[in-house]
Amino acid sequence: MAKVELNQDLCVGCGMCAQQNEEYFEFGDNGLSHVIKEEVAPEDIESVKESVEICPTEAISLVEE
């Protein structure tokens, strides 16, 4: 099983993750992205990996358990 994590201290709210992966990320009231679904379905792993790669501040990580 894999989980997606987002470090709020590193997030700058560019929105690339939420645009690419609306199922896993959204903007909060503070203008920063938030994870809305932690557990990543096997069929979504590649898509979430792309979100990890495009994050300009490296705030997103995919943890495989």
Biopython code that builds the backbone (N, CA, C, O; Angstrom):
import numpy as np
from Bio.PDB.StructureBuilder import StructureBuilder

atoms = [
    (1, "MET", "N", (0.838, -1.180, 0.000)),
    (1, "MET", "CA", (0.000, 0.000, 0.000)),
    (1, "MET", "C", (0.884, 1.246, 0.000)),
    (1, "MET", "O", (1.946, 1.266, 0.623)),
    (2, "ALA", "N", (0.442, 2.263, -0.693)),
    (2, "ALA", "CA", (1.177, 3.521, -0.748)),
    (2, "ALA", "C", (0.301, 4.641, -0.185)),
    (2, "ALA", "O", (-0.924, 4.616, -0.303)),
    (3, "LYS", "N", (0.956, 5.611, 0.422)),
    (3, "LYS", "CA", (0.260, 6.783, 0.954)),
    (3, "LYS", "C", (0.940, 8.038, 0.423)),
    (3, "LYS", "O", (2.154, 8.068, 0.223)),
    (4, "VAL", "N", (0.142, 9.064, 0.200)),
    (4, "VAL", "CA", (0.674, 10.343, -0.242)),
    (4, "VAL", "C", (0.692, 11.290, 0.961)),
    (4, "VAL", "O", (-0.255, 11.342, 1.745)),
    (5, "GLU", "N", (1.785, 12.031, 1.084)),
    (5, "GLU", "CA", (1.940, 13.004, 2.163)),
    (5, "GLU", "C", (2.314, 14.350, 1.570)),
    (5, "GLU", "O", (2.983, 14.418, 0.539)),
    (6, "LEU", "N", (1.883, 15.412, 2.216)),
    (6, "LEU", "CA", (2.199, 16.761, 1.774)),
    (6, "LEU", "C", (2.693, 17.570, 2.968)),
    (6, "LEU", "O", (1.993, 17.696, 3.973)),
    (7, "ASN", "N", (3.874, 18.105, 2.855)),
    (7, "ASN", "CA", (4.474, 18.906, 3.923)),
    (7, "ASN", "C", (3.970, 20.343, 3.781)),
    (7, "ASN", "O", (4.393, 21.063, 2.877)),
    (8, "GLN", "N", (3.077, 20.754, 4.665)),
    (8, "GLN", "CA", (2.493, 22.100, 4.616)),
    (8, "GLN", "C", (3.537, 23.201, 4.770)),
    (8, "GLN", "O", (3.346, 24.310, 4.271)),
    (9, "ASP", "N", (4.627, 22.907, 5.452)),
    (9, "ASP", "CA", (5.671, 23.917, 5.635)),
    (9, "ASP", "C", (6.410, 24.223, 4.328)),
    (9, "ASP", "O", (6.987, 25.300, 4.181)),
    (10, "LEU", "N", (6.395, 23.289, 3.391)),
    (10, "LEU", "CA", (7.078, 23.484, 2.107)),
    (10, "LEU", "C", (6.142, 23.949, 0.997)),
    (10, "LEU", "O", (6.598, 24.525, 0.009)),
    (11, "CYS", "N", (4.851, 23.711, 1.143)),
    (11, "CYS", "CA", (3.882, 24.048, 0.103)),
    (11, "CYS", "C", (3.781, 25.568, -0.067)),
    (11, "CYS", "O", (3.712, 26.320, 0.905)),
    (12, "VAL", "N", (3.776, 25.996, -1.346)),
    (12, "VAL", "CA", (3.619, 27.423, -1.647)),
    (12, "VAL", "C", (2.300, 27.711, -2.362)),
    (12, "VAL", "O", (2.026, 28.853, -2.730)),
    (13, "GLY", "N", (1.484, 26.673, -2.559)),
    (13, "GLY", "CA", (0.166, 26.865, -3.160)),
    (13, "GLY", "C", (0.166, 27.115, -4.648)),
    (13, "GLY", "O", (-0.703, 27.825, -5.152)),
    (14, "CYS", "N", (1.122, 26.547, -5.364)),
    (14, "CYS", "CA", (1.164, 26.766, -6.818)),
    (14, "CYS", "C", (-0.001, 26.081, -7.519)),
    (14, "CYS", "O", (-0.416, 26.526, -8.589)),
    (15, "GLY", "N", (-0.537, 25.009, -6.941)),
    (15, "GLY", "CA", (-1.735, 24.370, -7.460)),
    (15, "GLY", "C", (-1.537, 23.303, -8.505)),
    (15, "GLY", "O", (-2.513, 22.739, -9.000)),
    (16, "MET", "N", (-0.300, 23.012, -8.854)),
    (16, "MET", "CA", (-0.065, 22.013, -9.889)),
    (16, "MET", "C", (-0.583, 20.634, -9.491)),
    (16, "MET", "O", (-1.112, 19.906, -10.332)),
    (17, "CYS", "N", (-0.438, 20.273, -8.233)),
    (17, "CYS", "CA", (-0.900, 18.951, -7.781)),
    (17, "CYS", "C", (-2.414, 18.851, -7.853)),
    (17, "CYS", "O", (-2.946, 17.835, -8.301)),
    (18, "ALA", "N", (-3.115, 19.892, -7.420)),
    (18, "ALA", "CA", (-4.578, 19.871, -7.423)),
    (18, "ALA", "C", (-5.132, 19.888, -8.845)),
    (18, "ALA", "O", (-6.172, 19.284, -9.111)),
    (19, "GLN", "N", (-4.457, 20.564, -9.748)),
    (19, "GLN", "CA", (-4.893, 20.576, -11.142)),
    (19, "GLN", "C", (-4.713, 19.208, -11.783)),
    (19, "GLN", "O", (-5.557, 18.768, -12.564)),
    (20, "GLN", "N", (-3.634, 18.548, -11.460)),
    (20, "GLN", "CA", (-3.337, 17.261, -12.072)),
    (20, "GLN", "C", (-4.087, 16.111, -11.406)),
    (20, "GLN", "O", (-4.457, 15.146, -12.076)),
    (21, "ASN", "N", (-4.312, 16.199, -10.121)),
    (21, "ASN", "CA", (-4.816, 15.061, -9.370)),
    (21, "ASN", "C", (-5.906, 15.483, -8.378)),
    (21, "ASN", "O", (-5.693, 15.459, -7.166)),
    (22, "GLU", "N", (-7.049, 15.861, -8.893)),
    (22, "GLU", "CA", (-8.142, 16.362, -8.049)),
    (22, "GLU", "C", (-8.661, 15.325, -7.062)),
    (22, "GLU", "O", (-9.276, 15.682, -6.056)),
    (23, "GLU", "N", (-8.423, 14.070, -7.332)),
    (23, "GLU", "CA", (-8.895, 13.013, -6.434)),
    (23, "GLU", "C", (-8.085, 12.968, -5.138)),
    (23, "GLU", "O", (-8.576, 12.500, -4.111)),
    (24, "TYR", "N", (-6.838, 13.459, -5.191)),
    (24, "TYR", "CA", (-5.941, 13.361, -4.040)),
    (24, "TYR", "C", (-5.594, 14.697, -3.394)),
    (24, "TYR", "O", (-5.201, 14.733, -2.228)),
    (25, "PHE", "N", (-5.733, 15.797, -4.134)),
    (25, "PHE", "CA", (-5.332, 17.110, -3.614)),
    (25, "PHE", "C", (-6.413, 18.154, -3.855)),
    (25, "PHE", "O", (-7.153, 18.093, -4.836)),
    (26, "GLU", "N", (-6.487, 19.122, -2.928)),
    (26, "GLU", "CA", (-7.366, 20.276, -3.107)),
    (26, "GLU", "C", (-6.745, 21.470, -2.389)),
    (26, "GLU", "O", (-5.846, 21.327, -1.560)),
    (27, "PHE", "N", (-7.256, 22.658, -2.736)),
    (27, "PHE", "CA", (-6.812, 23.866, -2.051)),
    (27, "PHE", "C", (-7.622, 24.057, -0.783)),
    (27, "PHE", "O", (-8.839, 23.876, -0.774)),
    (28, "GLY", "N", (-6.938, 24.423, 0.281)),
    (28, "GLY", "CA", (-7.608, 24.734, 1.528)),
    (28, "GLY", "C", (-7.907, 26.212, 1.620)),
    (28, "GLY", "O", (-7.548, 26.982, 0.729)),
    (29, "ASP", "N", (-8.559, 26.609, 2.688)),
    (29, "ASP", "CA", (-8.895, 28.017, 2.913)),
    (29, "ASP", "C", (-7.651, 28.884, 3.056)),
    (29, "ASP", "O", (-7.710, 30.097, 2.851)),
    (30, "ASN", "N", (-6.525, 28.267, 3.407)),
    (30, "ASN", "CA", (-5.287, 29.022, 3.582)),
    (30, "ASN", "C", (-4.519, 29.207, 2.271)),
    (30, "ASN", "O", (-3.424, 29.769, 2.275)),
    (31, "GLY", "N", (-5.083, 28.739, 1.147)),
    (31, "GLY", "CA", (-4.436, 28.914, -0.152)),
    (31, "GLY", "C", (-3.377, 27.873, -0.459)),
    (31, "GLY", "O", (-2.695, 27.965, -1.479)),
    (32, "LEU", "N", (-3.232, 26.895, 0.401)),
    (32, "LEU", "CA", (-2.250, 25.840, 0.189)),
    (32, "LEU", "C", (-2.962, 24.537, -0.146)),
    (32, "LEU", "O", (-4.141, 24.361, 0.161)),
    (33, "SER", "N", (-2.231, 23.631, -0.776)),
    (33, "SER", "CA", (-2.800, 22.332, -1.115)),
    (33, "SER", "C", (-2.912, 21.457, 0.121)),
    (33, "SER", "O", (-2.156, 21.601, 1.082)),
    (34, "HIS", "N", (-3.871, 20.553, 0.070)),
    (34, "HIS", "CA", (-4.098, 19.582, 1.140)),
    (34, "HIS", "C", (-4.357, 18.230, 0.507)),
    (34, "HIS", "O", (-4.932, 18.143, -0.578)),
    (35, "VAL", "N", (-3.935, 17.182, 1.181)),
    (35, "VAL", "CA", (-4.250, 15.828, 0.744)),
    (35, "VAL", "C", (-5.668, 15.511, 1.188)),
    (35, "VAL", "O", (-6.007, 15.679, 2.360)),
    (36, "ILE", "N", (-6.489, 15.058, 0.267)),
    (36, "ILE", "CA", (-7.861, 14.707, 0.620)),
    (36, "ILE", "C", (-8.080, 13.196, 0.622)),
    (36, "ILE", "O", (-9.105, 12.709, 1.099)),
    (37, "LYS", "N", (-7.120, 12.473, 0.091)),
    (37, "LYS", "CA", (-7.197, 11.011, 0.079)),
    (37, "LYS", "C", (-5.777, 10.479, 0.244)),
    (37, "LYS", "O", (-4.983, 10.526, -0.696)),
    (38, "GLU", "N", (-5.455, 9.979, 1.425)),
    (38, "GLU", "CA", (-4.090, 9.546, 1.739)),
    (38, "GLU", "C", (-3.685, 8.252, 1.051)),
    (38, "GLU", "O", (-2.608, 8.168, 0.461)),
    (39, "GLU", "N", (-4.546, 7.245, 1.124)),
    (39, "GLU", "CA", (-4.202, 5.947, 0.561)),
    (39, "GLU", "C", (-4.337, 5.990, -0.959)),
    (39, "GLU", "O", (-5.386, 6.353, -1.491)),
    (40, "VAL", "N", (-3.260, 5.615, -1.647)),
    (40, "VAL", "CA", (-3.224, 5.676, -3.100)),
    (40, "VAL", "C", (-3.592, 4.306, -3.670)),
    (40, "VAL", "O", (-2.974, 3.292, -3.344)),
    (41, "ALA", "N", (-4.595, 4.301, -4.510)),
    (41, "ALA", "CA", (-5.013, 3.066, -5.172)),
    (41, "ALA", "C", (-3.907, 2.629, -6.138)),
    (41, "ALA", "O", (-3.243, 3.473, -6.740)),
    (42, "PRO", "N", (-3.709, 1.332, -6.286)),
    (42, "PRO", "CA", (-2.641, 0.839, -7.172)),
    (42, "PRO", "C", (-2.700, 1.426, -8.581)),
    (42, "PRO", "O", (-1.661, 1.699, -9.182)),
    (43, "GLU", "N", (-3.890, 1.618, -9.102)),
    (43, "GLU", "CA", (-4.012, 2.157, -10.463)),
    (43, "GLU", "C", (-3.687, 3.654, -10.538)),
    (43, "GLU", "O", (-3.532, 4.192, -11.634)),
    (44, "ASP", "N", (-3.581, 4.328, -9.395)),
    (44, "ASP", "CA", (-3.281, 5.765, -9.367)),
    (44, "ASP", "C", (-1.830, 6.086, -9.005)),
    (44, "ASP", "O", (-1.452, 7.257, -8.981)),
    (45, "ILE", "N", (-1.025, 5.086, -8.728)),
    (45, "ILE", "CA", (0.342, 5.333, -8.254)),
    (45, "ILE", "C", (1.152, 6.160, -9.252)),
    (45, "ILE", "O", (1.844, 7.096, -8.851)),
    (46, "GLU", "N", (1.081, 5.836, -10.527)),
    (46, "GLU", "CA", (1.866, 6.589, -11.519)),
    (46, "GLU", "C", (1.429, 8.046, -11.573)),
    (46, "GLU", "O", (2.268, 8.939, -11.690)),
    (47, "SER", "N", (0.147, 8.290, -11.491)),
    (47, "SER", "CA", (-0.369, 9.660, -11.528)),
    (47, "SER", "C", (0.094, 10.460, -10.311)),
    (47, "SER", "O", (0.465, 11.627, -10.432)),
    (48, "VAL", "N", (0.069, 9.824, -9.140)),
    (48, "VAL", "CA", (0.521, 10.507, -7.927)),
    (48, "VAL", "C", (2.032, 10.730, -7.975)),
    (48, "VAL", "O", (2.518, 11.755, -7.496)),
    (49, "LYS", "N", (2.771, 9.793, -8.541)),
    (49, "LYS", "CA", (4.220, 9.986, -8.708)),
    (49, "LYS", "C", (4.505, 11.211, -9.572)),
    (49, "LYS", "O", (5.462, 11.945, -9.322)),
    (50, "GLU", "N", (3.680, 11.428, -10.580)),
    (50, "GLU", "CA", (3.834, 12.625, -11.417)),
    (50, "GLU", "C", (3.612, 13.886, -10.594)),
    (50, "GLU", "O", (4.313, 14.881, -10.779)),
    (51, "SER", "N", (2.644, 13.850, -9.691)),
    (51, "SER", "CA", (2.406, 15.009, -8.816)),
    (51, "SER", "C", (3.612, 15.260, -7.924)),
    (51, "SER", "O", (3.983, 16.409, -7.684)),
    (52, "VAL", "N", (4.220, 14.194, -7.435)),
    (52, "VAL", "CA", (5.434, 14.317, -6.617)),
    (52, "VAL", "C", (6.535, 15.000, -7.433)),
    (52, "VAL", "O", (7.223, 15.892, -6.937)),
    (53, "GLU", "N", (6.692, 14.575, -8.674)),
    (53, "GLU", "CA", (7.759, 15.094, -9.524)),
    (53, "GLU", "C", (7.549, 16.542, -9.942)),
    (53, "GLU", "O", (8.520, 17.284, -10.090)),
    (54, "ILE", "N", (6.287, 16.964, -10.137)),
    (54, "ILE", "CA", (6.050, 18.330, -10.622)),
    (54, "ILE", "C", (6.013, 19.369, -9.507)),
    (54, "ILE", "O", (6.031, 20.569, -9.783)),
    (55, "CYS", "N", (5.961, 18.933, -8.266)),
    (55, "CYS", "CA", (5.907, 19.891, -7.155)),
    (55, "CYS", "C", (7.214, 20.680, -7.102)),
    (55, "CYS", "O", (8.277, 20.091, -6.904)),
    (56, "PRO", "N", (7.157, 21.997, -7.276)),
    (56, "PRO", "CA", (8.380, 22.797, -7.330)),
    (56, "PRO", "C", (9.133, 22.901, -5.999)),
    (56, "PRO", "O", (10.320, 23.227, -5.982)),
    (57, "THR", "N", (8.453, 22.627, -4.897)),
    (57, "THR", "CA", (9.120, 22.737, -3.596)),
    (57, "THR", "C", (9.370, 21.383, -2.940)),
    (57, "THR", "O", (9.830, 21.306, -1.800)),
    (58, "GLU", "N", (9.060, 20.313, -3.678)),
    (58, "GLU", "CA", (9.233, 18.946, -3.168)),
    (58, "GLU", "C", (8.460, 18.719, -1.866)),
    (58, "GLU", "O", (8.938, 18.044, -0.954)),
    (59, "ALA", "N", (7.264, 19.293, -1.798)),
    (59, "ALA", "CA", (6.435, 19.180, -0.597)),
    (59, "ALA", "C", (5.657, 17.863, -0.549)),
    (59, "ALA", "O", (5.160, 17.469, 0.506)),
    (60, "ILE", "N", (5.554, 17.185, -1.695)),
    (60, "ILE", "CA", (4.756, 15.968, -1.771)),
    (60, "ILE", "C", (5.678, 14.752, -1.791)),
    (60, "ILE", "O", (6.721, 14.752, -2.445)),
    (61, "SER", "N", (5.271, 13.724, -1.064)),
    (61, "SER", "CA", (6.024, 12.470, -1.089)),
    (61, "SER", "C", (5.054, 11.301, -1.154)),
    (61, "SER", "O", (3.924, 11.376, -0.672)),
    (62, "LEU", "N", (5.525, 10.225, -1.760)),
    (62, "LEU", "CA", (4.764, 8.993, -1.849)),
    (62, "LEU", "C", (5.496, 7.963, -1.008)),
    (62, "LEU", "O", (6.643, 7.616, -1.290)),
    (63, "VAL", "N", (4.827, 7.479, 0.025)),
    (63, "VAL", "CA", (5.431, 6.537, 0.959)),
    (63, "VAL", "C", (4.821, 5.160, 0.698)),
    (63, "VAL", "O", (3.615, 4.962, 0.845)),
    (64, "GLU", "N", (5.665, 4.231, 0.315)),
    (64, "GLU", "CA", (5.184, 2.872, 0.058)),
    (64, "GLU", "C", (5.429, 2.014, 1.279)),
    (64, "GLU", "O", (6.546, 1.942, 1.791)),
    (65, "GLU", "N", (4.376, 1.367, 1.740)),
    (65, "GLU", "CA", (4.470, 0.556, 2.952)),
    (65, "GLU", "C", (4.528, -0.911, 2.599)),
    (65, "GLU", "O", (4.610, -1.757, 3.490)),
]
sb = StructureBuilder()
sb.init_structure("model")
sb.init_model(0)
sb.init_chain("A")
sb.init_seg("    ")
for serial, (resi, resn, name, xyz) in enumerate(atoms, 1):
    if name == "N":
        sb.init_residue(resn, " ", resi, " ")
    sb.init_atom(name, np.array(xyz, "f"), 0.0, 1.0, " ", f" {name:<3s}", serial, name[0])
structure = sb.get_structure()
